[in-house]
Amino acid sequence: MPITSKYSDQKIETMLAEIAAVLEKHESTPELSLMLVGNIATNILNQNVAKGQRQAIAKTFADALAASVED
């Protein structure tokens, strides 16, 4: 069963393009870009998710990331 997002593809694509433009503007390396994305994810979890749920959501996020990466 496909996962349906409550966000439009257009909104997601627009935001991704804007973020990519910032990384390109600053000539970010893949390593720096991944570090920034990781820091953003950590900040979102720590600031917006209850303490008791953070580890489970982080694990689910990490599993989804690993599943989405091509071998």
C-alpha positions as CSV (number, residue, x, y, z in Angstrom):
1,M,0.0,0.0,0.0
2,P,1.6,3.3,-1.0
3,I,2.2,6.0,1.6
4,T,0.1,9.1,1.1
5,S,1.5,12.4,2.2
6,K,-0.7,15.3,3.5
7,Y,1.8,17.6,1.7
8,S,1.5,18.2,-2.0
9,D,4.3,17.1,-4.3
10,Q,4.6,20.7,-5.5
11,K,5.2,22.0,-2.0
12,I,7.8,19.3,-1.3
13,E,9.6,19.9,-4.7
14,T,9.6,23.6,-4.2
15,M,11.1,23.4,-0.7
16,L,13.7,20.8,-1.8
17,A,14.8,23.1,-4.7
18,E,15.1,26.0,-2.3
19,I,17.2,24.0,0.1
20,A,19.4,22.7,-2.7
21,A,19.9,26.2,-4.0
22,V,21.2,27.3,-0.6
23,L,23.6,24.3,-0.4
24,E,24.8,25.1,-3.9
25,K,25.2,28.8,-3.1
26,H,27.6,27.8,-0.2
27,E,29.3,25.2,-2.3
28,S,28.4,22.6,0.3
29,T,30.2,19.2,0.0
30,P,28.1,16.0,0.3
31,E,29.6,15.5,3.8
32,L,28.7,19.0,4.9
33,S,25.2,18.7,3.4
34,L,24.6,15.4,5.3
35,M,25.9,16.9,8.5
36,L,23.5,19.9,8.1
37,V,20.6,17.6,7.4
38,G,21.4,15.5,10.4
39,N,21.6,18.6,12.6
40,I,18.3,19.8,11.3
41,A,16.7,16.4,12.0
42,T,18.1,16.3,15.5
43,N,16.9,19.9,16.3
44,I,13.4,19.1,15.0
45,L,13.2,16.0,17.1
46,N,14.6,17.7,20.3
47,Q,12.4,20.8,19.9
48,N,9.1,19.4,18.6
49,V,8.8,15.8,19.8
50,A,8.1,14.6,23.4
51,K,11.2,13.0,25.1
52,G,9.5,9.6,25.3
53,Q,9.0,9.5,21.6
54,R,12.3,10.8,20.2
55,Q,14.2,7.6,20.0
56,A,11.4,5.7,18.3
57,I,10.8,8.4,15.8
58,A,14.6,8.8,15.1
59,K,14.8,5.0,14.6
60,T,11.8,5.0,12.2
61,F,13.4,8.0,10.3
62,A,16.8,6.2,10.1
63,D,15.1,3.0,8.9
64,A,13.2,4.9,6.2
65,L,16.3,6.7,5.1
66,A,18.3,3.5,4.8
67,A,15.4,1.9,2.9
68,S,15.3,4.8,0.4
69,V,19.0,4.6,-0.5
70,E,19.9,2.7,-3.6
71,D,22.4,-0.2,-3.2
